Amino acid sequence: MNDSQVRTRFAPSPTGYLHVGGARTALFNWLFARKHGGSFVLRVEDTDEARNTEEARQAIFEGMQWLGLDWDEGPQADGSSSGDYGPYFQSQRHAVYDQWFEQLRADNRVYEDKGAWRFRFARKPVIMRDLICGEVTIDYTNESNTPDMVIRRSDGSYVFHFVNVVDDMEMKISHVLRGEDHLMNTPKHLQLFEAFGVEAPQYGHIPLILNKDGSKMSKRDTGAAVGGYGKEGYLPEAVFNFLALLGWSPKDESEVMPVSEIIERFSLEGVNRSPAKFDVEKCEWINQQHLMQLSAGEFAAAAAPYVQQAGIDLPENFTAIAASVQEKVRRLAEVPPAIAFFLELEFDRETLDKVRSQEVAKDLLEKLADALTLIDDWSQAKETIGATAKAHGAKPGQLMFPTRVALSGQAGGPDLGAILEILGKEESIRRIRHTVSVL
C-alpha cells in the first residue's frame, strides 16, 4: 500500500446528533489516514431533505471538532474563502450524479421501472475481500433472490448506494471503513464500481457497539450522544482514547494513551472481529487517568468553567483548591460539589451523627483546637492531630475522622493536610470550634 495515496472519509447523515457509533467510525478513518500520512474527507449525506436539519449538521461538526477529528479538504480548499475546508455536501452535487447516471444509461446498465430507474446487476457471484471481516461471497446469479436495485427514484433523486459510490470515485477514496451494518451493501457497491470501470476502494467493516448487557446501543442509551461528554466534564482526548478502544486493541495491556501514541499504534489488524461493549464506567476511569496527568494549573483551568457554571466564584487560591480534588474526581462536572465545602461548611447529617456517637470526639476536637492555636509552623498541623490524640490516650484515627468532618462536613474528600493548608490556621480552628458547639 502506498501511504501517500491513502484517502478515507466519514459520511454522516444529518438527521440527529453525532452518535458514539458514528464518532467511532469517523475516528477509525481519521486514525488510518493520519497513520499513513493520507487524507481524511468529510462528506455530508444530506440528500434526504425531509429528515435533514441544520441543528443536526452543527451537532456533527461540533462533535468532530471537539474530538479533534479535523478534515483535510473540501469545496473551499482552493483558498478562495476564509480557509476553512468543506465539508462536501451531497445535496450540492446533483449535476455530478447526473453525469455518472447518463454513463450507465449509455452502457445499458439501467432501465426504467414505474418511473424509477434500476441498475442491472451482473448475474454472477461477487467476492468481497474485507480488511476486517475476511472474504464474503454474495451470489447474484438468481435474480429472484437479488433483484436489480433502484438507483434513481421517480422524483429524480438518487439513492444512497449510487451517490455513495459516485462520491467515493470522484474523491478517490482508497479505504472505506464503516459499520458492520453496511457489510451487505458492499457487493452492490462493487457491482457499480465494476460497471463504471473503476477500481473499488478497499473495504473494512467495523463491529457494532453494544451496551454492557449485550443489547444493541440505541440513541437513548447513556453515553450515546457525543455532544453530552463535554457537558459532563470529560476531556476530549480521554473520550478519543475510550472510543479508540471500542473495537480496537494495541495488542498489549496499554489502555491510557495520548492521541499521538494511538495514531502511531493504530492498525486494522488490531480491530476486533467481535462487537465492542460500551462501558460508561470504563470511560469515566480513562477520563480520570487523563485528568490525573494534567498539571495543577491545567486541571484548574479545565475545571474553572464547570465551577463558574455552578454559581461558584473562583477564589484567589482556586488552583490549590482544585488540585486538592484532582485525584478524587472522575469528571470535571464533579469538581464543584467536591470543593464547595472550602467556601461554605455544611455538615452531612449522617456523617455528623457518626461523630456524635463517638464519646471522645467532642473532647478531642476541643483539645485539638487548643493545640493548633499554639503551633507557629502551620505545615505541622496534620501531625498535631495524631499527637493530640496520643497525648489524651486515644488512637490517631479516633481524632482524624472527627477532624475531617469538622473541617469539611464530609466523610471523604481531599487529603487532610491539603484541607488544613488551604483553609489556613484561623479558619481551620474556627471550624473545629464551631463543630464542637454543634456536637
ZINORGI-V214231 format. One record per residue. N is the residue number from 1. RES is the residue in three letters. PSI is psi in radians with two decimals (999 if undefined). D_FIRST is the distance of its C-alpha to the first C-alpha in whole Angstrom. Layout:
# ZINORGI-V214231
n: (N:N)
res: (RES:RES)
psi: (PSI:PSI)
d_first: (D_FIRST:D_FIRST)
This chain:
# ZINORGI-V214231
n: (1:2:3:4:5:6:7:8:9:10:11:12:13:14:15:16:17:18:19:20:21:22:23:24:25:26:27:28:29:30:31:32:33:34:35:36:37:38:39:40:41:42:43:44:45:46:47:48:49:50:51:52:53:54:55:56:57:58:59:60:61:62:63:64:65:66:67:68:69:70:71:72:73:74:75:76:77:78:79:80:81:82:83:84:85:86:87:88:89:90:91:92:93:94:95:96:97:98:99:100:101:102:103:104:105:106:107:108:109:110:111:112:113:114:115:116:117:118:119:120:121:122:123:124:125:126:127:128:129:130:131:132:133:134:135:136:137:138:139:140:141:142:143:144:145:146:147:148:149:150:151:152:153:154:155:156:157:158:159:160:161:162:163:164:165:166:167:168:169:170:171:172:173:174:175:176:177:178:179:180:181:182:183:184:185:186:187:188:189:190:191:192:193:194:195:196:197:198:199:200:201:202:203:204:205:206:207:208:209:210:211:212:213:214:215:216:217:218:219:220:221:222:223:224:225:226:227:228:229:230:231:232:233:234:235:236:237:238:239:240:241:242:243:244:245:246:247:248:249:250:251:252:253:254:255:256:257:258:259:260:261:262:263:264:265:266:267:268:269:270:271:272:273:274:275:276:277:278:279:280:281:282:283:284:285:286:287:288:289:290:291:292:293:294:295:296:297:298:299:300:301:302:303:304:305:306:307:308:309:310:311:312:313:314:315:316:317:318:319:320:321:322:323:324:325:326:327:328:329:330:331:332:333:334:335:336:337:338:339:340:341:342:343:344:345:346:347:348:349:350:351:352:353:354:355:356:357:358:359:360:361:362:363:364:365:366:367:368:369:370:371:372:373:374:375:376:377:378:379:380:381:382:383:384:385:386:387:388:389:390:391:392:393:394:395:396:397:398:399:400:401:402:403:404:405:406:407:408:409:410:411:412:413:414:415:416:417:418:419:420:421:422:423:424:425:426:427:428:429:430:431:432:433:434:435:436:437:438:439)
res: (MET:ASN:ASP:SER:GLN:VAL:ARG:THR:ARG:PHE:ALA:PRO:SER:PRO:THR:GLY:TYR:LEU:HIS:VAL:GLY:GLY:ALA:ARG:THR:ALA:LEU:PHE:ASN:TRP:LEU:PHE:ALA:ARG:LYS:HIS:GLY:GLY:SER:PHE:VAL:LEU:ARG:VAL:GLU:ASP:THR:ASP:GLU:ALA:ARG:ASN:THR:GLU:GLU:ALA:ARG:GLN:ALA:ILE:PHE:GLU:GLY:MET:GLN:TRP:LEU:GLY:LEU:ASP:TRP:ASP:GLU:GLY:PRO:GLN:ALA:ASP:GLY:SER:SER:SER:GLY:ASP:TYR:GLY:PRO:TYR:PHE:GLN:SER:GLN:ARG:HIS:ALA:VAL:TYR:ASP:GLN:TRP:PHE:GLU:GLN:LEU:ARG:ALA:ASP:ASN:ARG:VAL:TYR:GLU:ASP:LYS:GLY:ALA:TRP:ARG:PHE:ARG:PHE:ALA:ARG:LYS:PRO:VAL:ILE:MET:ARG:ASP:LEU:ILE:CYS:GLY:GLU:VAL:THR:ILE:ASP:TYR:THR:ASN:GLU:SER:ASN:THR:PRO:ASP:MET:VAL:ILE:ARG:ARG:SER:ASP:GLY:SER:TYR:VAL:PHE:HIS:PHE:VAL:ASN:VAL:VAL:ASP:ASP:MET:GLU:MET:LYS:ILE:SER:HIS:VAL:LEU:ARG:GLY:GLU:ASP:HIS:LEU:MET:ASN:THR:PRO:LYS:HIS:LEU:GLN:LEU:PHE:GLU:ALA:PHE:GLY:VAL:GLU:ALA:PRO:GLN:TYR:GLY:HIS:ILE:PRO:LEU:ILE:LEU:ASN:LYS:ASP:GLY:SER:LYS:MET:SER:LYS:ARG:ASP:THR:GLY:ALA:ALA:VAL:GLY:GLY:TYR:GLY:LYS:GLU:GLY:TYR:LEU:PRO:GLU:ALA:VAL:PHE:ASN:PHE:LEU:ALA:LEU:LEU:GLY:TRP:SER:PRO:LYS:ASP:GLU:SER:GLU:VAL:MET:PRO:VAL:SER:GLU:ILE:ILE:GLU:ARG:PHE:SER:LEU:GLU:GLY:VAL:ASN:ARG:SER:PRO:ALA:LYS:PHE:ASP:VAL:GLU:LYS:CYS:GLU:TRP:ILE:ASN:GLN:GLN:HIS:LEU:MET:GLN:LEU:SER:ALA:GLY:GLU:PHE:ALA:ALA:ALA:ALA:ALA:PRO:TYR:VAL:GLN:GLN:ALA:GLY:ILE:ASP:LEU:PRO:GLU:ASN:PHE:THR:ALA:ILE:ALA:ALA:SER:VAL:GLN:GLU:LYS:VAL:ARG:ARG:LEU:ALA:GLU:VAL:PRO:PRO:ALA:ILE:ALA:PHE:PHE:LEU:GLU:LEU:GLU:PHE:ASP:ARG:GLU:THR:LEU:ASP:LYS:VAL:ARG:SER:GLN:GLU:VAL:ALA:LYS:ASP:LEU:LEU:GLU:LYS:LEU:ALA:ASP:ALA:LEU:THR:LEU:ILE:ASP:ASP:TRP:SER:GLN:ALA:LYS:GLU:THR:ILE:GLY:ALA:THR:ALA:LYS:ALA:HIS:GLY:ALA:LYS:PRO:GLY:GLN:LEU:MET:PHE:PRO:THR:ARG:VAL:ALA:LEU:SER:GLY:GLN:ALA:GLY:GLY:PRO:ASP:LEU:GLY:ALA:ILE:LEU:GLU:ILE:LEU:GLY:LYS:GLU:GLU:SER:ILE:ARG:ARG:ILE:ARG:HIS:THR:VAL:SER:VAL:LEU)
psi: (2.28:1.93:-0.62:-0.30:0.01:2.15:2.05:2.97:2.75:2.24:1.31:2.73:2.16:1.14:0.03:-3.04:2.96:1.96:2.65:-0.53:-0.80:-0.73:-0.70:-0.70:-0.81:-0.74:-0.76:-0.71:-0.73:-0.80:-0.76:-0.74:-0.78:-0.67:-0.67:0.21:0.48:-2.74:2.55:2.13:2.39:2.17:2.08:2.09:1.45:0.62:-0.27:1.48:-0.53:-0.50:-0.29:2.50:2.63:-0.63:-0.74:-0.69:-0.83:-0.65:-0.68:-0.84:-0.79:-0.68:-0.74:-0.74:-0.65:-0.68:-0.22:0.33:1.40:2.53:2.81:-0.29:3.04:-3.04:-0.39:0.21:-0.01:0.01:0.10:-0.16:-2.61:-0.16:-0.16:2.48:2.38:-2.51:-3.13:2.46:2.17:-0.50:-0.30:0.11:0.41:-0.67:-0.62:-0.77:-0.65:-0.72:-0.78:-0.55:-0.74:-0.57:-0.76:-0.66:-0.67:-0.55:0.10:0.61:0.00:2.71:2.70:2.43:1.80:0.74:-0.42:2.93:2.26:2.56:2.31:1.98:2.52:2.22:1.48:2.88:2.46:2.15:2.16:2.31:1.53:2.40:-0.32:-0.79:-0.19:-2.78:2.28:2.34:2.29:2.21:2.02:0.21:-0.73:1.95:-0.51:-0.50:-0.56:1.31:2.67:2.48:2.53:2.28:-0.28:2.18:2.96:-0.39:0.06:-0.14:2.68:2.60:2.89:-0.85:-0.73:-0.91:-0.54:-0.82:-0.78:-0.80:-0.69:-0.60:-0.90:-0.65:0.10:0.78:2.24:-0.53:2.23:1.93:2.04:3.03:2.65:-0.36:-0.23:0.01:-0.77:-0.13:-0.42:-0.74:-0.66:-0.73:-0.65:-0.63:-0.70:-0.76:-0.76:-0.71:-0.59:-0.15:0.50:2.42:2.30:2.72:2.94:2.41:2.50:2.12:2.11:2.34:2.65:2.88:2.21:2.78:2.94:-0.54:0.05:-0.09:2.74:2.35:2.19:3.01:-0.34:-0.13:2.67:2.28:0.06:-0.58:2.10:-0.59:-0.33:-0.31:-0.74:-0.68:-0.56:-0.12:0.51:2.56:2.46:-0.74:-0.46:-0.73:-0.68:-0.85:-0.82:-0.82:-0.63:-0.58:-0.04:1.46:-0.06:2.56:2.44:0.12:0.36:-2.86:0.04:2.37:-0.80:1.93:2.54:2.87:-0.72:-0.68:-0.66:-0.73:-0.83:-0.64:-0.16:2.40:2.68:-0.41:-0.42:-0.07:2.22:2.63:-0.49:2.75:2.59:2.54:2.14:2.18:1.82:-0.50:-0.64:-0.67:-0.75:-0.69:-0.78:-0.69:-0.72:-0.71:-0.68:-0.67:-0.68:-0.37:-0.16:2.64:2.88:-0.71:-0.73:-0.71:-0.77:-0.73:-0.67:-0.60:-0.45:-0.83:-0.59:-0.63:-0.78:-0.67:-0.45:0.05:0.31:2.17:2.42:2.07:2.91:-0.60:0.56:-0.65:-0.77:-0.71:-0.83:-0.74:-0.52:-0.39:0.12:-0.69:0.02:-0.53:2.66:-0.46:2.66:-0.44:-0.26:-0.17:-0.83:-0.92:-0.46:-0.47:-0.04:-0.58:-0.41:-0.55:-0.51:2.15:2.14:2.23:2.38:2.07:-0.74:-0.69:-0.70:-0.65:-0.58:-0.71:-0.72:-0.54:-0.23:1.92:-0.63:-0.16:-0.85:-0.79:-0.73:-0.68:-0.69:-0.75:-0.65:-0.75:-0.72:-0.73:-0.66:-0.52:-0.37:-0.25:2.46:-0.60:1.79:-0.32:-0.24:0.09:-0.75:-0.70:-0.52:-0.49:-0.90:-0.72:-0.70:-0.75:-0.83:-0.68:-0.34:0.44:0.40:2.84:2.62:-0.66:-0.46:-0.27:-0.47:-0.86:-0.86:-0.62:-0.75:-0.78:-0.69:-0.64:-0.58:-0.32:0.06:2.84:-0.43:-3.10:-2.77:2.95:2.43:-0.67:-0.70:-0.71:-0.81:-0.74:-0.74:-0.74:-0.59:2.95:-0.92:-0.85:-0.64:-0.83:-0.68:-0.77:-0.67:-0.78:-0.66:-0.71:-0.69:-0.73:-0.58:-0.69:999)
d_first: (0:4:6:9:8:8:12:14:17:21:23:27:30:33:35:36:35:31:31:29:27:26:26:24:21:21:21:18:16:17:16:12:12:14:13:9:12:11:14:17:19:22:24:27:28:32:33:36:38:41:39:37:39:38:39:36:34:35:35:31:30:33:31:27:29:31:28:26:23:23:22:20:22:24:27:29:26:28:30:33:34:34:31:30:27:27:26:26:29:29:33:32:30:32:33:29:29:32:31:28:31:33:30:30:34:34:32:35:32:34:38:40:42:45:43:40:37:35:32:32:30:29:31:29:27:23:21:18:15:15:13:16:19:18:19:22:24:26:29:30:33:36:36:39:36:33:35:34:33:34:32:35:38:41:42:39:36:33:31:28:26:27:26:23:21:23:22:18:18:20:18:15:14:10:11:14:16:20:23:23:26:24:23:25:25:21:23:25:22:20:23:23:20:21:25:23:21:18:15:14:12:11:14:15:19:20:24:27:29:32:35:37:39:36:37:35:35:36:37:40:39:39:36:35:35:33:36:38:36:37:41:41:40:37:34:31:29:31:30:26:27:28:26:23:25:26:23:21:22:21:22:25:28:27:28:29:27:26:24:22:22:20:17:17:17:16:13:13:14:17:18:21:22:26:27:28:31:32:35:37:38:35:34:37:37:34:35:38:36:34:38:39:37:38:41:44:44:41:42:45:44:41:44:47:46:46:50:51:50:52:55:55:56:54:56:56:55:52:50:52:52:49:48:50:49:45:44:46:45:41:41:43:45:47:48:51:53:52:53:56:59:59:60:62:64:64:65:63:66:65:64:67:69:68:69:72:72:72:76:75:72:75:77:74:72:76:76:72:73:76:74:71:74:75:72:71:67:65:62:65:65:63:65:68:67:67:70:72:71:72:76:77:76:73:69:67:65:68:68:64:63:66:65:62:64:66:64:61:63:60:59:56:54:53:54:58:58:56:58:61:60:58:62:64:67:69:67:66:70:71:69:70:73:73:71:74:76:74:75)
